[in-house]
Structures are given as C-alpha cells and as structure tokens.
Amino acid sequence: MAEAVSPYKAPKRYHYQYPEMGTGPIPIEPYVSADYYAQEVEHIFKKVWLYACRVEQIAQPGDFFVADLPACDTSVVLVRNADGDIKAFHNMCSHRGNKIAYDASGSVENLACRFHGWLYSLDGDLTFVPDEDNYFDLDKGCLGLAPVHVDEWEGFVFVNVDPEPEESLQEYLGELGAGLHGYPFAAISGKAHRFETVVNANWKLVKDAFQEVCHTPYQHRRSLPDAYRTGENPYTRLIDIAVVGHHGRASLFGNVNHKPSPVAAHAYAHGSTIVSAALGNESTPQITAPGVNPTGSPDWSYELHVFYPGFFLAVAQGSYFAHQFLPMGVDKTLWRSMICYPEPKTLAEQFSQEYSRVMFRDIMCEDGRQLEETQAMLKSGAKQHFLLKDEELLIRQGLYEGEQMIAKHRSGE
C-alpha cells in the first residue's frame, strides 16, 4: 500500500482550478507605471466599495468620522444623524470648497464650515448662511453637501464615490461576505487597537505581503518561530485557498503544539492573542460562520478574507484583525490596521490584550520592513517579471481582477 501524502506536501493544487489566470510569470510594470496607476484610480478605486470605518466609531447621533480617500481624490465625512442612520458626504463646503471637518473624528450638533460659517444639518442640508441677503439668487435647498453612497455590512461601513454604483455593497461583497454571517464581530469589536502609517511602495506590493504566508519562516523567525509551521508543514503551506467572486479567501495552518514562553503563556491563558486565537481556545465558543474554516481542518489557525481591492479581514477564535491599503500615488500607500477583542473584564484580560497589541505591532513592523527596499529595486528595471508559486494564488488573482476591471470600464468609455 502506497504511503499517504501529507496535504501540506502535496503537489500543486490551486492554480489549476482557475486556468483563466494562467501560471506564468507576471509583469512588474503595474507596480511601477504611473500610467497604469492612473487607470487603477479611474477604473477601480472610483468605482468600487471601499471600507471606511466601524459602526462603533460613529455610534451616537452627531458622531462623525473622516475617511480620506486619496485614490478617489476626495475626503468623505461619515456622520450618524438624529434618526440613527449613517450618512456620507464629500467633505466640502458648497460655498468655496473648504473642508467641513478638519478633525479625524468627533461629535457635533451640525456640520460647520470654519471658513465662512455655513452650517449643514446631520443630513447634509444647508441650514444657515451668514449674511445670506448679500448673495445673488441663493437657494439653500440646492446647496447641501454632496452625498456619497454608504452602506453597512457586519458593522463595517463602506462608501462608494461613483454617482451610480454598478453593484450594491451586498452584491459586491457577494459570497465571501455572506460566508462571514454569524461571526461575532459586534461582540469582539469592544476593544480596538489601531495603527496607521505611510509606506513608500505601490499599494499592490504592500498588499501582496499579506496575501501569502510562505514568508513566515524567514520574515517572522523571531516573533513566530513555530506558531504556524511544523516538521510536517515546514513551509507554512495553506490548508485551502479559493477565489470567490471579486475576492479571495485562505485557511491558514496553525501548529497546535506551539510552546509559548512563560510570559506569552500567561497572556494566552487570559485572552485571545494573535497566536493563541489561531491555536484555538477550549473556553471560546466555536465559530459557526460558513466561510470560516470551511474544510473543518483541526490544524486551522485563522481565516483570511481579501476583499478587493485592498481590505483584509483575518478572523480567528475570539479576535480578528484587519488591514486596509489605500494608494496615495504610484509608489505611496496609506496602510491602516486594527486588531479587535471583546472589552476586557479583568486586569488579566487587559494584560493579555496589551501583550497581543504589542505582538501584533512587532509582527506588522517585520512585514513592512522590506517593502520600500523592494519598491526601489523594482524601479531599477533589472527584472521585468515576478515568479509565483501555487501558494501565491491570491497575488495572481488580485492582478487578474484589476486587469478585468480596467478592461471592462475602459470598454464602456
């Protein structure tokens, strides 16, 4: 009888499910070309739904949050109105274009322009103009804030700056979004730790660093020496990968025999850290969402959901983390991250979360360390293509999706 082949040492098995994407080298040009970036801005970012904030950030009437979207050439202010509905507007006064909201967030009774004192209601209606009689044929009813399409999914608020979006948010998120129904985002979002930085690299290059885990044994050999690999799976191969509509999903392997340090063990015992959540916790209720560990693997650590173009959700038992990658130019990216937990009830739980926050920060620093150096070398022109292995399917899928969107929208011009 032939010896069974470990699934983590099996031959290539993912790319062949999507023959339309091919398996050959992929070009570097989309990562360095200003012309290509201009097409991405026009035909992707100005057309699709983009993550803006969590509902907890605008929980009460009057609460607002500003989402700067440089790739869309705008800033969007999101506000909860008196009826409890979320509204979104271009952050621009109708008088002379000044920004309405300068602060990143806050709470107000109305939206006021600091330049000349024009006032708008929380529904975006123009309600007061100083020295109104000195204007010519002023019609306040036509001069409200310019609206932006906004919708909510599982407590995540998205906006779309296209005046006539091709798809609703639910349609755009599709099967991948539906697969997370039942995950306890609201309960786990009680405590959120947020990070933000600007990276001098193309948004796809930054994104690609998080679309595979085969770098873990090398990039994270200090912080994650054995949490996501074993002798049976030395290269951190994935349990499963799938392309789902515009998006992608991956089930990550975890080493259930991982041996934490004494301090880490104390943190693991009192909460769900970025590693302990991945390794499971018997006291944590099991996730029932259909898109989480769909294979039922006992080696499962967490589920990565990549919502095109640049919003990542990684969900585990008891915690989740997210990334958003927003381009600011062909070689500049705004990278926002957050890691979320339930509100701590004890000092021990608070310690566990603080430990995990620092661990998450350090791991992200390791991930970001090489990005700017890589971008600098891509611009040298010394190489013209990347080579991808089977486990890097989501990198290929992202480029393929972008090409399809650009071609579709250009054909309709």
C-alpha positions in Angstrom: 0.0 0.0 0.0 1.4 3.4 -1.0 2.2 5.8 1.8 -0.3 8.7 2.1 1.0 12.0 1.0 0.6 14.8 3.6 -1.8 17.5 2.4 1.0 20.0 3.3 3.4 18.3 1.0 1.0 17.5 -1.9 1.7 18.7 -5.5 0.4 22.0 -6.7 -3.4 22.1 -6.4 -4.8 25.7 -6.5 -3.9 27.4 -9.8 -5.3 24.6 -11.9 -8.7 25.4 -10.5 -8.5 28.8 -12.2 -7.0 28.2 -15.7 -8.0 31.7 -16.9 -5.4 33.2 -14.7 -2.5 31.1 -16.1 0.6 30.1 -14.2 3.3 32.1 -16.0 5.4 35.0 -14.8 3.5 38.2 -14.0 4.8 41.7 -15.1 6.4 44.2 -12.7 5.1 47.1 -14.7 1.8 47.5 -12.9 3.8 48.1 -9.7 5.9 51.0 -11.1 3.9 52.5 -14.0 2.3 55.9 -13.4 0.0 55.3 -16.4 -1.2 52.0 -15.0 -1.8 53.6 -11.6 -3.9 56.3 -13.3 -6.1 53.6 -14.8 -6.4 51.9 -11.4 -7.6 55.2 -9.8 -10.1 55.9 -12.6 -11.5 52.4 -13.3 -11.1 50.6 -9.9 -11.0 52.9 -6.8 -13.5 55.4 -8.1 -15.9 52.5 -9.0 -15.9 50.0 -6.1 -17.0 49.9 -2.5 -14.2 50.9 0.0 -14.1 50.3 3.7 -14.4 53.5 5.7 -14.9 52.7 9.4 -16.6 50.6 12.1 -20.0 51.4 13.4 -18.6 51.8 16.9 -16.6 54.8 15.6 -19.9 56.7 14.9 -22.1 55.1 17.5 -24.3 58.0 18.6 -26.2 60.8 16.7 -23.7 63.5 15.9 -20.7 61.3 15.9 -18.6 61.7 12.7 -15.6 60.1 11.1 -13.5 61.4 8.2 -12.3 58.8 5.7 -9.6 60.3 3.4 -9.5 58.5 0.1 -6.6 59.9 -1.9 -7.1 57.4 -4.7 -10.6 58.9 -5.2 -9.3 62.5 -5.0 -11.6 63.2 -2.1 -12.2 63.2 1.7 -15.5 61.7 2.9 -17.2 62.6 6.2 -19.5 60.0 7.7 -22.0 61.0 10.3 -24.8 59.4 12.3 -27.9 61.6 12.0 -30.7 62.2 14.6 -32.6 59.1 13.4 -29.6 56.9 13.9 -28.9 56.5 10.2 -25.4 56.8 8.7 -24.9 59.4 6.1 -21.8 60.1 4.0 -20.8 63.3 2.1 -17.8 64.7 0.3 -16.0 66.8 2.9 -16.5 70.0 1.0 -18.5 73.2 1.7 -20.8 74.4 -1.1 -19.6 78.0 -0.7 -15.9 77.9 -1.8 -14.9 74.3 -1.4 -13.4 74.4 2.1 -13.3 71.2 4.1 -16.2 70.8 6.6 -14.4 68.5 9.0 -10.7 69.0 9.9 -10.6 66.6 12.8 -10.4 62.9 12.1 -13.5 62.2 14.3 -15.7 63.8 16.9 -19.2 64.6 17.8 -21.2 67.7 16.6 -24.7 69.1 16.6 -24.3 70.2 13.0 -21.6 70.3 10.3 -20.0 73.7 10.2 -17.6 75.3 7.8 -14.8 77.1 9.7 -14.0 79.4 6.8 -17.2 81.5 6.5 -19.6 79.8 9.0 -22.0 78.0 6.6 -24.0 75.4 8.6 -25.3 72.0 7.5 -27.6 69.5 9.3 -26.5 66.0 10.0 -28.5 65.0 6.9 -26.3 67.3 4.8 -28.9 70.1 4.2 -27.6 73.7 4.2 -29.4 75.4 7.1 -27.7 78.7 7.7 -25.6 81.2 5.6 -24.2 84.3 7.4 -25.2 87.5 5.6 -27.4 85.5 3.3 -29.0 88.6 1.7 -25.7 89.6 0.3 -25.6 86.6 -2.1 -27.2 86.5 -5.5 -30.2 84.2 -6.0 -29.0 81.9 -3.2 -31.2 78.7 -3.0 -30.2 76.9 0.2 -32.3 73.9 -0.8 -30.0 73.1 -3.7 -26.7 73.7 -1.8 -26.5 70.8 0.6 -23.3 68.7 1.0 -22.6 66.4 -2.0 -23.7 62.9 -0.9 -21.6 59.7 -1.2 -23.1 56.2 -1.3 -22.8 54.5 2.0 -23.8 51.1 3.4 -23.0 48.8 6.3 -22.1 45.1 6.4 -21.5 43.2 9.7 -20.7 46.5 11.4 -18.2 47.6 8.7 -19.1 50.8 6.9 -18.3 51.1 3.2 -18.5 54.0 0.8 -18.6 54.3 -3.0 -17.8 57.6 -4.7 -19.3 56.6 -8.0 -22.5 58.6 -8.5 -24.2 55.4 -9.8 -22.5 52.3 -8.4 -22.8 49.2 -10.6 -23.4 46.9 -7.6 -24.9 47.3 -4.1 -22.5 46.6 -1.3 -24.1 43.2 -0.7 -23.7 42.3 -4.3 -20.1 43.5 -4.4 -19.1 41.5 -1.3 -21.1 38.6 -2.6 -20.5 35.0 -1.4 -17.4 36.0 0.5 -19.3 38.5 2.6 -22.2 36.1 3.1 -19.8 33.4 4.4 -19.0 35.6 7.4 -22.6 35.8 8.6 -22.7 34.6 12.1 -19.1 35.6 13.1 -19.5 37.7 16.3 -17.9 40.9 15.0 -20.0 43.1 17.3 -19.1 41.2 20.5 -15.4 41.1 19.5 -15.1 44.8 18.5 -15.4 46.2 22.0 -11.7 47.0 22.2 -9.9 48.0 19.0 -6.2 48.9 18.7 -5.5 50.9 15.5 -2.2 51.6 13.7 -1.6 53.8 10.6 1.5 54.5 8.5 2.5 55.6 5.0 4.7 53.3 3.0 6.7 54.4 0.1 5.7 51.5 -2.1 2.9 50.6 -4.6 -0.3 49.6 -2.9 -0.3 46.1 -4.5 3.3 45.5 -3.3 2.2 46.3 0.3 -1.0 44.2 -0.1 0.9 41.2 -1.6 3.0 40.9 1.6 -0.2 39.8 3.3 -1.6 37.5 0.6 0.7 34.7 1.4 2.3 33.2 4.4 5.3 31.4 2.9 7.5 34.3 4.1 6.7 33.4 7.8 9.7 31.0 8.5 12.0 33.8 7.3 10.4 37.2 7.9 9.0 36.2 11.3 11.6 33.7 12.5 12.0 35.8 15.7 8.3 36.6 16.5 6.7 33.4 15.2 9.3 30.7 15.2 6.9 27.8 15.3 3.3 29.1 15.6 2.4 28.4 12.0 4.7 25.6 10.9 5.8 22.1 11.9 8.1 19.4 10.5 5.1 18.1 8.7 4.5 21.6 7.2 7.8 23.4 7.2 6.9 26.0 4.6 3.6 27.1 6.2 1.5 25.8 3.4 -2.1 26.8 3.5 -5.0 24.5 4.3 -7.1 25.9 1.5 -7.4 28.8 -1.0 -10.3 29.9 -3.0 -11.2 32.7 -5.4 -14.7 34.0 -4.5 -16.2 36.5 -7.0 -14.1 39.7 -6.9 -12.3 38.4 -3.8 -10.3 35.7 -2.2 -10.1 33.5 0.9 -7.5 31.4 2.5 -7.5 29.0 5.5 -4.2 29.2 7.4 -2.4 26.3 9.1 -1.5 26.5 12.8 0.8 24.5 15.0 -1.3 23.2 17.8 1.8 22.0 19.6 3.3 25.5 19.7 5.2 26.1 23.0 4.9 29.7 24.2 7.3 31.5 26.5 6.2 31.8 30.2 5.0 35.4 29.7 3.2 34.5 26.5 1.6 31.5 28.2 0.2 33.9 30.8 -1.2 36.2 28.1 -2.7 33.2 26.3 -4.4 32.0 29.4 -6.4 35.2 29.9 -7.5 36.1 26.4 -7.2 35.6 22.7 -3.9 36.9 21.3 -2.8 36.9 17.7 -1.2 33.5 18.2 -3.4 31.9 20.9 -6.5 32.7 19.0 -5.0 31.0 16.0 -4.3 27.9 18.0 -7.8 27.6 19.5 -9.1 28.0 23.0 -11.5 25.5 24.5 -13.3 28.2 26.5 -14.1 30.2 23.4 -17.4 29.4 21.6 -16.8 27.8 18.3 -17.3 29.9 15.2 -20.3 28.9 13.1 -19.9 31.2 10.1 -19.8 29.1 6.9 -16.8 30.9 5.5 -14.6 30.3 8.4 -12.5 27.0 8.3 -14.8 25.6 5.6 -12.8 22.4 5.4 -13.2 21.7 9.1 -9.4 21.2 9.5 -8.2 20.5 13.0 -5.0 22.4 12.0 -6.9 25.6 11.2 -5.5 28.8 12.7 -7.4 31.7 11.2 -9.3 32.6 8.0 -8.0 35.4 5.7 -10.7 37.2 3.7 -9.3 39.5 1.0 -12.0 42.0 -0.2 -10.8 43.5 -3.5 -9.1 45.9 -3.9 -7.4 46.4 -0.5 -9.5 45.4 2.6 -8.3 42.4 4.6 -10.2 40.6 7.4 -8.4 37.8 9.3 -10.8 36.1 11.7 -10.0 33.6 14.5 -11.4 32.3 17.7 -12.0 35.3 20.0 -10.3 38.1 18.0 -9.9 39.4 14.5 -7.6 41.9 12.7 -8.0 43.9 9.6 -5.8 45.9 7.1 -6.7 48.5 4.5 -4.3 49.5 1.8 -5.2 52.9 0.1 -2.9 54.2 -2.7 -1.7 57.7 -2.4 0.4 57.6 -5.6 2.1 55.0 -7.8 4.7 54.4 -5.1 3.0 55.5 -1.9 0.4 53.7 0.2 -1.6 54.6 3.3 -1.7 51.4 5.4 -4.3 51.2 8.2 -4.5 48.2 10.6 -6.6 47.3 13.6 -6.8 44.3 15.9 -10.0 43.8 17.9 -11.1 42.0 21.1 -14.0 41.9 23.5 -14.0 44.6 26.1 -11.7 43.3 28.9 -13.4 42.4 32.2 -10.3 41.8 34.3 -6.8 43.2 34.6 -5.5 39.8 33.4 -7.6 40.1 30.2 -6.3 43.7 29.8 -2.7 42.4 30.1 -3.4 39.7 27.6 -4.7 42.2 25.1 -1.9 44.7 25.6 0.6 41.8 25.1 -1.2 40.9 21.9 -1.3 44.5 20.7 2.5 44.8 21.0 3.0 41.4 19.4 0.7 42.5 16.5 2.7 45.7 16.1 6.0 44.0 16.1 4.8 41.4 13.5 3.5 44.2 11.3 6.8 46.0 11.5 8.5 42.8 10.4 6.1 42.6 7.5 6.7 46.2 6.4 10.5 46.1 6.8 11.3 45.2 3.2 8.6 46.9 1.3 10.3 50.2 0.5 13.5 48.5 -0.4 11.7 46.2 -2.8 9.9 49.1 -4.5 13.2 50.8 -5.0 14.6 47.8 -6.8 11.5 47.3 -8.9 12.1 50.7 -10.4 15.6 49.8 -11.4 14.2 47.8 -14.3 16.7 45.0 -13.6 13.9 42.4 -13.7 10.7 42.5 -15.7 8.6 39.8 -14.1 7.7 38.1 -10.8 7.5 34.3 -10.4 4.7 33.0 -8.3 4.3 29.6 -6.7 1.0 27.8 -6.2 0.6 29.2 -2.6 0.7 32.8 -4.0 -2.6 32.4 -5.9 -4.2 35.4 -4.3 -1.4 37.7 -5.6 -2.2 36.5 -9.1 -5.9 36.8 -8.5 -5.6 40.4 -7.4 -3.7 41.4 -10.6 -6.2 39.4 -12.7 -9.2 41.1 -11.1 -7.6 44.5 -11.6 -7.0 43.8 -15.3 -10.6 42.7 -15.7 -12.0 45.8 -14.0 -9.8 48.2 -16.0 -10.6 46.4 -19.3 -14.4 46.5 -18.5 -14.6 50.1 -17.6 -12.3 51.2 -20.5 -14.5 49.4 -23.0 -17.5 51.4 -21.7 -15.9 54.8 -22.2 
